[in-house]
Amino acid sequence: MSDLPPLPALRCFEAVARLGSVTRAAQALHVTHSAVSQQVRQLEELLGLPLFERAGRGLRLSENGRLYALQVREALQQIGEATRALRIRPREGELVVALLPSFGQHWLLPRLPRFMARHPGRRLRLLASLELQDLRQGAAHVAIRMGHGPWEGLEQQHLFDDQLLAVAAPHFNGGALPRTPAEVLAAPLIRSAEPWAPWCAAAGLPEPAASAGLWINDSNLSLEAARLGQGVALERLSVAEALLRRGELVPLTALRVPYAYAYWLVWPPSEDARVRESREAFAQWLREEVQEACHAAP
């Protein structure tokens, strides 16, 4: 790799190219102005051609610099992705569980101390992401997913089916809460990834037309917006349950509808005895927690 320039020079060049200023690049990289200038100059000397052109008191990429910047940026992104992928790979003796942030925060975390107390010697790592983790690549040992299944090449255990219900904060609308499905639909709605169509169909009402208001693509944010009294939200019981128990949210009607996707625990076949033992312990504990939660659901 004799043609490979020093990484600091590439990082400085990419930052200047992206930000259009040596000063801003130095601030972004937390180094001095002269250090960035020196790295870019050394890179130009190594390449034997100018990467920037003077434009008044500023800099402008040359045509060679523009093409080079695109390729360098892509290469640095690939290095970053490779580094992140390596960092999240399971360590020796730990069980990595991939899951959605909303499920992890509102359902799993409040129950997790019981697992840690039962298995004090085990190391557990939660890998929370909205992206579907490919378990065959080895980033996680098990995953808690929503869906219909089956997933090719994975074993699976059904956990539970969820429900959708309309919720709001007790102080929403000054405490004058909507109490019928029609009143719910007439209130300011917090639109999220959960479609209102099944709930409206069960209520015998037409789905409200898309309108102005608050639209959110994340359950954590829509729950928080409802808790703050900013509107009515349609949420999964599994993620709203703790807030309902604490009285920070209240159900507006008795109407609940089945959620389209069930929760599953999935995992790839493993020949590693320690991983298999940890996974089975986690799966057994999870089954017990699901049974208890289903019996105690509000």
FIPANU-361801 format. One record per residue (C-alpha): residue in three letters; chain; x, y, z. Coordinates in steps of 0.05 Angstrom, whole numbers. Layout:
% FIPANU-361801
R  residu  chaine       u       v       w
R     ALA       A       X       Y       Z
...
***
This chain:
% FIPANU-361801
R  residu  chaine       u       v       w
R     MET       A       0       0       0
R     SER       A      55      49     -19
R     ASP       A       4      95     -52
R     LEU       A     -36     103      12
R     PRO       A     -28     174      41
R     PRO       A     -26     186     116
R     LEU       A     -95     182     148
R     PRO       A     -89     249     184
R     ALA       A     -76     283     117
R     LEU       A    -137     250      86
R     ARG       A    -182     269     145
R     CYS       A    -159     342     142
R     PHE       A    -169     345      66
R     GLU       A    -239     314      70
R     ALA       A    -259     363     125
R     VAL       A    -236     424      86
R     ALA       A    -269     398      23
R     ARG       A    -334     385      60
R     LEU       A    -336     449     102
R     GLY       A    -303     495      51
R     SER       A    -257     527     102
R     VAL       A    -192     510     137
R     THR       A    -217     546     199
R     ARG       A    -282     506     203
R     ALA       A    -244     441     188
R     ALA       A    -196     456     245
R     GLN       A    -255     468     293
R     ALA       A    -289     404     271
R     LEU       A    -226     363     280
R     HIS       A    -205     399     345
R     VAL       A    -136     417     318
R     THR       A    -102     482     299
R     HIS       A    -111     520     234
R     SER       A     -37     511     218
R     ALA       A     -41     436     230
R     VAL       A     -97     428     178
R     SER       A     -61     472     128
R     GLN       A       3     433     136
R     GLN       A     -32     366     127
R     VAL       A     -67     389      63
R     ARG       A      -2     418      36
R     GLN       A      34     353      49
R     LEU       A     -21     315      14
R     GLU       A     -16     360     -47
R     GLU       A      60     351     -49
R     LEU       A      51     276     -45
R     LEU       A       1     276    -102
R     GLY       A      40     326    -143
R     LEU       A     -21     369    -159
R     PRO       A     -64     423    -126
R     LEU       A    -128     401     -93
R     PHE       A    -155     472     -79
R     GLU       A    -156     538    -115
R     ARG       A    -156     606     -82
R     ALA       A    -223     642     -87
R     GLY       A    -214     710     -55
R     ARG       A    -200     697      18
R     GLY       A    -228     626      14
R     LEU       A    -214     560     -19
R     ARG       A    -248     524     -75
R     LEU       A    -237     452     -96
R     SER       A    -202     441    -161
R     GLU       A    -232     390    -209
R     ASN       A    -181     339    -187
R     GLY       A    -196     357    -114
R     ARG       A    -270     348    -124
R     LEU       A    -263     278    -153
R     TYR       A    -212     259    -101
R     ALA       A    -256     285     -44
R     LEU       A    -315     242     -65
R     GLN       A    -272     179     -64
R     VAL       A    -236     196       0
R     ARG       A    -302     211      36
R     GLU       A    -330     144      14
R     ALA       A    -267     108      37
R     LEU       A    -267     142     105
R     GLN       A    -341     124     114
R     GLN       A    -325      52      99
R     ILE       A    -269      52     150
R     GLY       A    -317      82     201
R     GLU       A    -370      30     186
R     ALA       A    -319     -26     191
R     THR       A    -294       1     258
R     ARG       A    -365       7     286
R     ALA       A    -381     -64     263
R     LEU       A    -319     -90     298
R     ARG       A    -334     -53     362
R     ILE       A    -404     -81     369
R     ARG       A    -384    -153     357
R     PRO       A    -397    -197     418
R     ARG       A    -342    -203     469
R     GLU       A    -322    -268     501
R     GLY       A    -373    -292     552
R     GLU       A    -428    -241     537
R     LEU       A    -498    -247     507
R     VAL       A    -517    -193     458
R     VAL       A    -591    -179     448
R     ALA       A    -614    -136     389
R     LEU       A    -680    -101     399
R     LEU       A    -721     -39     383
R     PRO       A    -706      22     427
R     SER       A    -779      32     447
R     PHE       A    -787     -41     469
R     GLY       A    -721     -39     505
R     GLN       A    -736      25     543
R     HIS       A    -809      13     562
R     TRP       A    -816     -63     568
R     LEU       A    -749     -97     577
R     LEU       A    -708     -49     620
R     PRO       A    -757     -45     678
R     ARG       A    -756    -121     683
R     LEU       A    -682    -133     669
R     PRO       A    -658    -127     741
R     ARG       A    -694    -193     756
R     PHE       A    -653    -228     702
R     MET       A    -588    -198     728
R     ALA       A    -605    -218     799
R     ARG       A    -620    -289     777
R     HIS       A    -556    -294     735
R     PRO       A    -505    -248     769
R     GLY       A    -447    -279     733
R     ARG       A    -473    -266     663
R     ARG       A    -455    -208     619
R     LEU       A    -512    -179     578
R     ARG       A    -507    -126     524
R     LEU       A    -567     -92     491
R     LEU       A    -559     -71     419
R     ALA       A    -616     -22     407
R     SER       A    -631       1     336
R     LEU       A    -688      15     288
R     GLU       A    -650     -24     235
R     LEU       A    -660     -99     229
R     GLN       A    -597    -134     252
R     ASP       A    -573    -191     208
R     LEU       A    -559    -243     262
R     ARG       A    -520    -286     212
R     GLN       A    -466    -233     211
R     GLY       A    -451    -244     284
R     ALA       A    -466    -174     313
R     ALA       A    -517    -203     362
R     HIS       A    -534    -272     389
R     VAL       A    -609    -262     395
R     ALA       A    -660    -210     374
R     ILE       A    -729    -189     397
R     ARG       A    -767    -173     334
R     MET       A    -837    -152     313
R     GLY       A    -866    -187     252
R     HIS       A    -902    -247     226
R     GLY       A    -842    -294     216
R     PRO       A    -813    -341     197
R     TRP       A    -743    -313     186
R     GLU       A    -700    -356     141
R     GLY       A    -641    -389     175
R     LEU       A    -665    -369     245
R     GLU       A    -699    -406     301
R     GLN       A    -755    -369     336
R     GLN       A    -798    -367     398
R     HIS       A    -865    -330     399
R     LEU       A    -867    -281     457
R     PHE       A    -934    -246     456
R     ASP       A    -985    -209     413
R     ASP       A    -995    -135     425
R     GLN       A   -1054     -87     425
R     LEU       A   -1065     -15     404
R     LEU       A   -1102      35     447
R     ALA       A   -1114     110     448
R     VAL       A   -1079     146     505
R     ALA       A   -1067     216     530
R     ALA       A   -1040     252     591
R     PRO       A   -1089     263     649
R     HIS       A   -1079     338     641
R     PHE       A   -1091     338     566
R     ASN       A   -1142     391     545
R     GLY       A   -1144     417     616
R     GLY       A   -1167     349     642
R     ALA       A   -1229     348     598
R     LEU       A   -1210     283     563
R     PRO       A   -1246     253     504
R     ARG       A   -1285     192     526
R     THR       A   -1316     164     462
R     PRO       A   -1283     142     398
R     ALA       A   -1314     201     361
R     GLU       A   -1287     250     413
R     VAL       A   -1218     217     408
R     LEU       A   -1216     228     333
R     ALA       A   -1238     300     340
R     ALA       A   -1180     315     387
R     PRO       A   -1110     335     364
R     LEU       A   -1078     270     343
R     ILE       A   -1005     253     349
R     ARG       A    -992     215     285
R     SER       A    -939     161     287
R     ALA       A    -920      97     253
R     GLU       A    -982      64     281
R     PRO       A   -1040      69     231
R     TRP       A   -1108      91     259
R     ALA       A   -1147      51     207
R     PRO       A   -1155     -14     249
R     TRP       A   -1177      26     310
R     CYS       A   -1226      67     270
R     ALA       A   -1254       6     236
R     ALA       A   -1266     -27     304
R     ALA       A   -1301      37     327
R     GLY       A   -1344      39     265
R     LEU       A   -1317     107     246
R     PRO       A   -1281     132     183
R     GLU       A   -1206     143     190
R     PRO       A   -1190     217     198
R     ALA       A   -1160     250     138
R     ALA       A   -1087     269     138
R     SER       A   -1082     339     166
R     ALA       A   -1036     389     198
R     GLY       A   -1009     372     266
R     LEU       A    -954     332     298
R     TRP       A    -925     272     259
R     ILE       A    -872     229     292
R     ASN       A    -837     167     266
R     ASP       A    -811     141     334
R     SER       A    -852     111     390
R     ASN       A    -809     140     445
R     LEU       A    -822     211     419
R     SER       A    -897     200     407
R     LEU       A    -904     172     478
R     GLU       A    -866     232     506
R     ALA       A    -909     280     466
R     ALA       A    -972     248     494
R     ARG       A    -943     249     565
R     LEU       A    -931     323     557
R     GLY       A   -1003     334     539
R     GLN       A    -992     352     466
R     GLY       A   -1047     307     438
R     VAL       A   -1077     237     434
R     ALA       A   -1032     180     413
R     LEU       A   -1048     110     388
R     GLU       A    -995      65     420
R     ARG       A    -977      -7     433
R     LEU       A    -997     -30     502
R     SER       A    -928     -61     511
R     VAL       A    -893       6     508
R     ALA       A    -948      48     542
R     GLU       A    -959      -1     599
R     ALA       A    -909      30     649
R     LEU       A    -935     100     637
R     LEU       A   -1006      76     646
R     ARG       A    -988      43     712
R     ARG       A    -955     107     737
R     GLY       A   -1014     148     716
R     GLU       A    -973     190     668
R     LEU       A   -1019     166     612
R     VAL       A   -1091     143     614
R     PRO       A   -1132     101     566
R     LEU       A   -1186     144     534
R     THR       A   -1235      88     517
R     ALA       A   -1242      13     529
R     LEU       A   -1229       1     455
R     ARG       A   -1167     -40     440
R     VAL       A   -1149     -72     374
R     PRO       A   -1099    -127     358
R     TYR       A   -1031    -102     334
R     ALA       A   -1011    -127     266
R     TYR       A    -944    -155     288
R     ALA       A    -926    -203     344
R     TYR       A    -863    -202     385
R     TRP       A    -813    -258     374
R     LEU       A    -747    -280     402
R     VAL       A    -703    -303     344
R     TRP       A    -632    -331     341
R     PRO       A    -586    -367     292
R     PRO       A    -564    -439     307
R     SER       A    -501    -438     349
R     GLU       A    -449    -490     364
R     ASP       A    -418    -449     420
R     ALA       A    -439    -482     485
R     ARG       A    -431    -418     527
R     VAL       A    -472    -377     479
R     ARG       A    -526    -431     476
R     GLU       A    -528    -435     552
R     SER       A    -535    -359     560
R     ARG       A    -587    -355     505
R     GLU       A    -629    -410     536
R     ALA       A    -626    -377     604
R     PHE       A    -648    -311     574
R     ALA       A    -704    -344     534
R     GLN       A    -730    -381     596
R     TRP       A    -730    -317     637
R     LEU       A    -764    -280     581
R     ARG       A    -820    -332     576
R     GLU       A    -833    -324     651
R     GLU       A    -835    -248     645
R     VAL       A    -883    -251     587
R     GLN       A    -930    -297     625
R     GLU       A    -929    -251     685
R     ALA       A    -939    -189     642
R     CYS       A    -998    -220     606
R     HIS       A   -1033    -237     672
R     ALA       A   -1020    -168     701
R     ALA       A   -1034    -126     639
R     PRO       A   -1073     -63     657
***
